[in-house]
Amino acid sequence: MKNIKAPQLNSIMDLVNKREGHIHVLIGPRQVGKTTTVKQLSEKSRLSSKYISADGEISRPKSWLSLQWQMALGEGVELLIIDEIQKVENWAEEAKKFWDQREENSPRLILLGSSSLSLHRGLSESLTGRYILHRIYHWDFESSQELLNEFDLKKYLEYGGYPGSYEFIENKFEWLSYIKDSIITPVIEKDILSMVHVKSPALFRQSFDLICSYASQEISYTKLLGQLQDKGNTDLVKNYIKLFEAAFLIKSLEKYSGKIIKKRSSSPKLYPLAPALYSQAIDMQFDEEYYGHAFELFILMELLKFPGCVYYWRERDYEVDFILEIGNKLIAIEVKYTSLPESTKGLEEFVTKFKNVVPLIINKDNYKTKLKLISDLIFS
C-alpha cells in the first residue's frame, strides 16, 4: 500500500491559516487519520509548529497543558498541536483560561483526541464560541482507491472506511479481527463505557452489531429492544443509539414530515457510518441485498458532508430513501445500486406534497454526476 495521505489536509490547513482567532478542534472516528492529518499539516504548514501527545498510561494534570502552552510561547512556536487531549484533566477549562489570556505572539492551537464523548462535553461546557470544528470522516471510495489501486466500488462496499484495515482484506479472519479488536472494541470500551455508565456492557456491545445489521432499514425501538431480550423500555435503545452516534459509529435518520415534532417521534432508519461496520456485523455474508444496503449507506456518507440535514420519508406505500434539507430547499433522493428503480412513485408523491423539491435517482453508474449536481445546487 501507498503511504496514507490525509484527504482533508488542504481544507483544514486553509482554515487554520485564516482563522487564527479560534482554537481548531478535530473530531471524528478512531483510525481514520486524525493524527496523520495534523502531523502532515505540521510538516507542510508555513507556520513553525510543534506536535505533542498527552497519551500515556495515566491522565495528565491540567498544569501539564498550561506548561505546554507556556513552553511553546517561549520557543516562538506559531502552531501548537496537542493530541489525545482527553487525557488531560479538565482540559477544556484550562484551554479556555490560557486562550482567553493569549498574547499577540501566542501560537495558534489545534486540539484532537480519540474520545469523541470527552471532546464534545468539553467543547459544549467550556469552549463555546472559541473553536472551529473540523470533522474527519471515514475514508470515502475516492480516497481509498488512491491508497489502494485495486479498490473498486464493490470492494469498497465490502471493506471501506478504515484505511488501516485495507492491508488485511485478503484474509477474512484477519480483517474481521482487526475491525472488531482494533476499532470497535476500543471505541466501545475506551470512548464510551469509560465515560458513561451502562447497566449491562455485554448487552451494549451486543446491541451494536444488531443495530449495524439493520443497515438502511427503518426499524422500531420496540423491535430492537425485543431482539435484545431485555426487560427495559425503549429509552434504553434510544440511549444506546445516541451513544453510538456520538462515537461516530452509526447514524440514525428521522422521518421527514415538515414538522419537527413528527420528525423526532418516528421510528429511525439506521446506518453504520462505514461499510466495514456493516460487513463485520453480518460476518461478511455478502449477497445482492447486502450490496443494495451498503451502497445506500455509501451515498449517505457522501450526503452527510454537505450542509443541511438528512432525513428519510415514508407515507403509506410511498417512500424516498433520503431527503436533504438545506434552508427552504429539499433534495429528494432515491438510491438503487444495480439499476433504475422499478417505480418512482415515492419521488412523485413527495414532489406533490412539498415545495421546492429537486428529485434525483442515484445508482452505481451515475452517483458521481448526481453528487456533483447536489453540490452545484447547494453552493451555486
VEXDREN-2710 file (C-alpha; in Angstrom, 1 decimal):
% VEXDREN-2710
k/r/px/py/pz
1/MET/0.0/0.0/0.0
2/LYS/1.0/3.6/-0.6
3/ASN/1.7/6.0/2.3
4/ILE/-1.6/7.3/3.7
5/LYS/-2.3/10.9/2.6
6/ALA/-4.9/12.7/4.7
7/PRO/-7.9/13.5/2.5
8/GLN/-8.9/16.7/4.3
9/LEU/-5.5/18.1/4.8
10/ASN/-5.6/21.1/2.5
11/SER/-9.1/22.4/3.6
12/ILE/-8.0/22.2/7.3
13/MET/-4.7/23.9/6.6
14/ASP/-6.5/26.8/4.8
15/LEU/-8.9/27.4/7.8
16/VAL/-6.0/27.2/10.3
17/ASN/-4.2/29.9/8.3
18/LYS/-7.3/32.1/8.0
19/ARG/-8.9/31.7/11.4
20/GLU/-6.1/32.4/13.9
21/GLY/-8.5/33.8/16.5
22/HIS/-10.1/30.4/17.1
23/ILE/-9.0/27.1/18.6
24/HIS/-9.2/24.4/15.9
25/VAL/-10.6/21.0/17.0
26/LEU/-10.5/17.8/15.0
27/ILE/-13.2/15.2/15.8
28/GLY/-14.1/12.0/14.0
29/PRO/-13.9/8.2/14.3
30/ARG/-10.9/6.3/15.5
31/GLN/-8.4/5.0/13.0
32/VAL/-9.3/7.3/10.1
33/GLY/-6.2/9.5/10.2
34/LYS/-6.8/12.5/12.6
35/THR/-3.2/12.2/13.9
36/THR/-1.8/11.6/10.4
37/THR/-3.7/14.7/9.3
38/VAL/-2.2/17.0/12.0
39/LYS/1.3/15.6/11.6
40/GLN/1.2/16.2/7.8
41/LEU/-0.2/19.7/8.5
42/SER/2.7/20.3/10.9
43/GLU/5.2/19.3/8.1
44/LYS/3.6/21.3/5.3
45/SER/2.4/24.4/7.2
46/ARG/4.2/27.7/6.6
47/LEU/4.0/28.2/10.4
48/SER/6.6/26.9/12.8
49/SER/4.8/24.1/14.6
50/LYS/5.1/21.7/17.5
51/TYR/3.2/18.4/17.9
52/ILE/2.7/16.9/21.4
53/SER/0.6/14.0/22.5
54/ALA/-0.9/13.7/26.0
55/ASP/-1.2/9.9/25.6
56/GLY/0.1/7.8/28.5
57/GLU/-0.9/5.2/31.0
58/ILE/-2.2/7.8/33.4
59/SER/-4.1/11.1/32.9
60/ARG/-2.2/14.3/32.8
61/PRO/-2.9/17.1/35.3
62/LYS/-4.3/20.3/33.9
63/SER/-1.0/22.0/34.8
64/TRP/0.7/19.9/32.0
65/LEU/-1.4/21.6/29.4
66/SER/-0.6/25.1/30.7
67/LEU/3.1/24.1/30.7
68/GLN/3.0/23.1/27.1
69/TRP/1.4/26.4/26.2
70/GLN/4.0/28.4/28.1
71/MET/6.9/26.4/26.6
72/ALA/5.5/26.9/23.0
73/LEU/5.1/30.6/23.7
74/GLY/8.7/30.8/25.0
75/GLU/10.1/28.9/22.0
76/GLY/8.3/31.1/19.5
77/VAL/6.1/28.3/18.2
78/GLU/3.4/29.6/15.8
79/LEU/1.2/26.5/15.8
80/LEU/0.8/24.2/18.8
81/ILE/-0.9/20.8/18.1
82/ILE/-2.0/18.7/21.1
83/ASP/-3.2/15.1/20.5
84/GLU/-5.1/12.9/22.9
85/ILE/-6.3/16.0/24.7
86/GLN/-9.0/14.0/26.6
87/LYS/-6.1/12.5/28.7
88/VAL/-5.6/15.9/30.4
89/GLU/-7.8/16.5/33.4
90/ASN/-10.2/19.4/33.0
91/TRP/-8.6/20.1/29.6
92/ALA/-11.4/22.4/28.3
93/GLU/-11.4/24.7/31.3
94/GLU/-7.6/25.0/31.2
95/ALA/-7.5/25.6/27.4
96/LYS/-10.2/28.3/27.9
97/LYS/-8.2/30.1/30.6
98/PHE/-4.9/30.4/28.7
99/TRP/-6.6/31.0/25.3
100/ASP/-8.5/33.9/26.8
101/GLN/-5.3/35.3/28.1
102/ARG/-3.3/34.8/24.9
103/GLU/-0.9/37.5/23.7
104/GLU/-0.2/38.8/20.2
105/ASN/2.6/36.4/19.7
106/SER/0.8/33.4/21.1
107/PRO/0.7/30.3/18.9
108/ARG/-2.4/29.1/17.1
109/LEU/-3.9/26.0/18.7
110/ILE/-5.1/22.6/17.3
111/LEU/-6.7/20.0/19.7
112/LEU/-7.7/16.5/18.9
113/GLY/-8.3/13.2/20.6
114/SER/-9.7/9.7/20.3
115/SER/-12.6/10.1/22.7
116/SER/-15.4/11.9/20.9
117/LEU/-17.7/12.0/24.0
118/SER/-15.0/13.7/26.1
119/LEU/-14.3/16.2/23.3
120/HIS/-18.0/17.0/22.8
121/ARG/-18.5/17.5/26.5
122/GLY/-15.5/19.8/26.9
123/LEU/-16.5/21.9/23.8
124/SER/-20.1/22.4/24.9
125/GLU/-19.3/23.1/28.5
126/SER/-16.2/25.4/28.4
127/LEU/-15.2/26.5/24.9
128/THR/-18.4/27.7/23.3
129/GLY/-17.7/30.4/20.7
130/ARG/-13.9/29.8/20.9
131/TYR/-13.4/27.0/18.4
132/ILE/-13.8/25.8/14.8
133/LEU/-14.8/22.2/14.4
134/HIS/-13.1/20.1/11.7
135/ARG/-15.0/16.8/11.1
136/ILE/-12.8/14.0/9.9
137/TYR/-14.9/11.4/8.1
138/HIS/-14.5/7.7/7.4
139/TRP/-12.5/7.2/4.3
140/ASP/-14.6/7.5/1.2
141/PHE/-14.2/5.5/-2.0
142/GLU/-12.1/8.0/-3.9
143/SER/-9.5/8.3/-1.1
144/SER/-9.5/4.6/-0.6
145/GLN/-8.9/4.0/-4.3
146/GLU/-6.0/6.4/-4.3
147/LEU/-4.5/4.5/-1.4
148/LEU/-5.1/1.0/-3.0
149/ASN/-5.3/1.0/-6.7
150/GLU/-7.2/-2.3/-6.9
151/PHE/-10.1/-0.9/-4.8
152/ASP/-13.2/-0.9/-7.0
153/LEU/-16.6/0.1/-5.7
154/LYS/-17.7/-3.4/-4.9
155/LYS/-14.6/-3.9/-2.7
156/TYR/-15.2/-0.6/-1.0
157/LEU/-18.8/-1.6/-0.2
158/GLU/-17.3/-4.7/1.5
159/TYR/-14.3/-3.3/3.3
160/GLY/-14.4/0.5/3.1
161/GLY/-14.0/3.1/5.8
162/TYR/-10.9/2.4/7.8
163/PRO/-7.6/2.6/5.8
164/GLY/-5.6/0.7/8.3
165/SER/-7.7/-2.4/7.7
166/TYR/-7.1/-2.5/3.9
167/GLU/-3.8/-4.4/4.3
168/PHE/-5.8/-7.3/5.7
169/ILE/-8.6/-7.6/3.1
170/GLU/-7.0/-10.7/1.5
171/ASN/-7.6/-12.7/4.7
172/LYS/-11.2/-12.6/6.0
173/PHE/-10.3/-13.7/9.5
174/GLU/-7.5/-11.2/10.0
175/TRP/-9.7/-8.4/8.6
176/LEU/-12.6/-9.2/10.9
177/SER/-10.2/-9.4/13.9
178/TYR/-8.7/-6.0/13.1
179/ILE/-12.1/-4.3/12.7
180/LYS/-13.5/-5.9/15.9
181/ASP/-10.4/-5.8/18.1
182/SER/-8.6/-2.7/17.0
183/ILE/-11.5/-0.4/16.1
184/ILE/-14.9/-1.4/17.6
185/THR/-13.7/-2.7/21.0
186/PRO/-11.6/0.4/21.8
187/VAL/-14.4/2.7/20.8
188/ILE/-16.9/0.9/22.9
189/GLU/-14.7/0.3/25.9
190/LYS/-12.5/3.4/26.0
191/ASP/-14.5/6.1/24.3
192/ILE/-18.0/5.2/25.6
193/LEU/-18.0/2.8/28.6
194/SER/-15.2/4.7/30.4
195/MET/-17.2/7.9/30.0
196/VAL/-20.8/6.9/30.8
197/HIS/-22.4/4.2/33.0
198/VAL/-24.1/1.4/31.1
199/LYS/-26.1/-1.1/33.1
200/SER/-25.1/-4.1/31.0
201/PRO/-21.8/-3.6/29.0
202/ALA/-22.3/-7.1/27.4
203/LEU/-25.8/-6.2/26.2
204/PHE/-24.5/-2.8/25.0
205/ARG/-21.8/-4.5/22.9
206/GLN/-24.4/-7.0/21.5
207/SER/-26.7/-4.1/20.6
208/PHE/-24.1/-2.5/18.3
209/ASP/-23.9/-5.5/15.9
210/LEU/-27.7/-5.8/16.0
211/ILE/-28.1/-2.2/15.0
212/CYS/-25.5/-2.4/12.3
213/SER/-27.2/-5.5/10.9
214/TYR/-30.3/-3.4/10.1
215/ALA/-28.3/-1.1/7.8
216/SER/-30.5/1.1/5.6
217/GLN/-33.7/-0.2/7.2
218/GLU/-36.4/1.5/9.2
219/ILE/-37.0/-0.3/12.5
220/SER/-38.9/0.5/15.6
221/TYR/-37.3/0.9/19.0
222/THR/-39.6/-1.8/20.4
223/LYS/-38.5/-4.4/17.8
224/LEU/-34.8/-3.7/18.6
225/LEU/-35.5/-4.0/22.3
226/GLY/-37.3/-7.3/21.7
227/GLN/-34.4/-8.7/19.8
228/LEU/-32.0/-7.8/22.7
229/GLN/-34.3/-9.8/25.0
230/ASP/-34.1/-7.0/27.7
231/LYS/-36.7/-6.1/30.2
232/GLY/-36.0/-2.4/29.9
233/ASN/-38.0/0.1/27.9
234/THR/-37.4/1.8/24.6
235/ASP/-35.5/4.6/26.3
236/LEU/-32.7/2.1/26.7
237/VAL/-32.4/1.5/23.0
238/LYS/-32.6/5.2/22.3
239/ASN/-29.8/5.9/24.7
240/TYR/-27.7/3.2/23.1
241/ILE/-28.2/4.7/19.7
242/LYS/-27.3/8.2/21.0
243/LEU/-24.0/6.9/22.4
244/PHE/-23.1/5.1/19.2
245/GLU/-23.9/8.2/17.2
246/ALA/-21.7/10.3/19.4
247/ALA/-18.8/7.9/18.9
248/PHE/-19.2/8.1/15.0
249/LEU/-20.3/4.5/14.7
250/ILE/-23.8/4.8/13.4
251/LYS/-26.3/7.4/12.0
252/SER/-29.9/7.4/12.9
253/LEU/-32.2/9.1/10.4
254/GLU/-35.5/10.5/11.4
255/LYS/-38.6/10.6/9.1
256/TYR/-39.2/13.8/7.3
257/SER/-42.6/15.4/7.7
258/GLY/-42.1/19.1/7.6
259/LYS/-43.0/19.2/11.3
260/ILE/-40.3/19.0/13.9
261/ILE/-42.4/17.1/16.4
262/LYS/-43.2/14.3/14.0
263/LYS/-39.6/14.1/12.8
264/ARG/-38.5/13.2/16.3
265/SER/-41.3/10.8/17.2
266/SER/-40.9/8.4/14.2
267/SER/-39.1/5.1/14.0
268/PRO/-35.5/5.7/12.9
269/LYS/-33.7/4.4/9.8
270/LEU/-30.3/3.1/10.9
271/TYR/-27.0/3.2/9.2
272/PRO/-23.5/2.1/10.2
273/LEU/-21.2/5.0/9.3
274/ALA/-18.9/2.9/7.2
275/PRO/-19.4/-0.3/5.0
276/ALA/-16.8/-2.1/7.2
277/LEU/-19.1/-1.8/10.2
278/TYR/-21.9/-3.4/8.3
279/SER/-19.8/-6.2/6.9
280/GLN/-18.4/-7.2/10.3
281/ALA/-21.9/-7.2/11.9
282/ILE/-23.1/-9.8/9.4
283/ASP/-19.8/-11.7/9.3
284/MET/-19.2/-10.7/5.6
285/GLN/-22.1/-12.7/4.3
286/PHE/-22.4/-10.7/1.0
287/ASP/-25.4/-11.1/-1.2
288/GLU/-27.4/-8.9/-3.6
289/GLU/-29.4/-7.4/-0.7
290/TYR/-26.2/-6.6/1.1
291/TYR/-24.8/-4.5/-1.8
292/GLY/-28.1/-2.6/-2.1
293/HIS/-28.0/-1.6/1.6
294/ALA/-24.2/-0.9/1.6
295/PHE/-24.5/1.3/-1.5
296/GLU/-27.3/3.3/0.2
297/LEU/-25.1/3.9/3.3
298/PHE/-22.2/4.9/1.0
299/ILE/-24.4/7.6/-0.5
300/LEU/-25.5/8.7/3.0
301/MET/-21.8/9.1/3.9
302/GLU/-21.4/11.5/1.0
303/LEU/-24.6/13.4/1.8
304/LEU/-23.5/14.0/5.4
305/LYS/-20.6/16.0/4.1
306/PHE/-23.0/18.6/2.8
307/PRO/-24.5/21.3/5.0
308/GLY/-28.1/20.8/6.0
309/CYS/-30.0/17.8/7.5
310/VAL/-30.7/14.4/6.1
311/TYR/-33.9/12.5/6.6
312/TYR/-35.9/9.7/5.0
313/TRP/-39.5/9.9/4.1
314/ARG/-42.3/7.3/4.1
315/GLU/-46.1/7.6/4.0
316/ARG/-48.3/4.6/3.4
317/ASP/-46.8/2.7/0.4
318/TYR/-44.7/5.7/-0.7
319/GLU/-41.0/6.0/0.4
320/VAL/-38.0/8.1/-0.5
321/ASP/-34.5/7.0/0.7
322/PHE/-33.1/10.4/1.6
323/ILE/-34.4/14.0/2.0
324/LEU/-31.6/16.6/2.1
325/GLU/-33.0/19.8/3.6
326/ILE/-31.0/23.0/3.2
327/GLY/-32.9/26.1/4.2
328/ASN/-36.0/26.1/2.1
329/LYS/-34.6/23.7/-0.4
330/LEU/-35.4/20.0/-0.5
331/ILE/-33.5/17.4/-2.5
332/ALA/-35.3/14.1/-2.6
333/ILE/-33.1/11.1/-3.5
334/GLU/-33.9/7.6/-4.4
335/VAL/-30.9/5.2/-4.3
336/LYS/-30.6/2.0/-6.3
337/TYR/-27.4/0.0/-6.6
338/THR/-27.8/-2.0/-9.8
339/SER/-30.3/-0.2/-12.0
340/LEU/-33.1/2.4/-12.1
341/PRO/-35.9/1.7/-9.6
342/GLU/-38.9/-0.2/-11.0
343/SER/-41.2/2.6/-9.7
344/THR/-40.6/6.3/-8.9
345/LYS/-44.0/6.7/-7.2
346/GLY/-42.3/7.7/-3.9
347/LEU/-40.4/10.6/-5.5
348/GLU/-43.5/11.6/-7.5
349/GLU/-45.7/11.6/-4.3
350/PHE/-43.1/13.6/-2.4
351/VAL/-42.9/16.3/-5.1
352/THR/-46.7/16.7/-5.0
353/LYS/-46.7/17.1/-1.2
354/PHE/-43.8/19.6/-0.7
355/LYS/-42.5/22.7/-2.3
356/ASN/-39.0/23.5/-3.8
357/VAL/-38.2/19.8/-4.3
358/VAL/-35.4/18.6/-6.6
359/PRO/-36.0/14.8/-7.2
360/LEU/-32.9/12.7/-8.0
361/ILE/-32.3/9.0/-8.7
362/ILE/-28.8/7.7/-7.9
363/ASN/-27.2/4.4/-8.9
364/LYS/-23.7/3.0/-9.1
365/ASP/-23.3/4.2/-12.7
366/ASN/-24.3/7.9/-12.1
367/TYR/-23.5/8.6/-8.5
368/LYS/-20.5/10.9/-9.2
369/THR/-22.6/13.0/-11.6
370/LYS/-25.5/13.2/-9.2
371/LEU/-23.4/14.1/-6.2
372/LYS/-21.7/16.9/-8.3
373/LEU/-25.2/18.1/-9.2
374/ILE/-26.2/18.2/-5.5
375/SER/-23.0/20.2/-4.8
376/ASP/-23.9/22.7/-7.6
377/LEU/-27.4/23.0/-6.3
378/ILE/-26.2/23.8/-2.8
379/PHE/-23.2/26.1/-3.5
380/SER/-24.2/27.8/-6.7
END
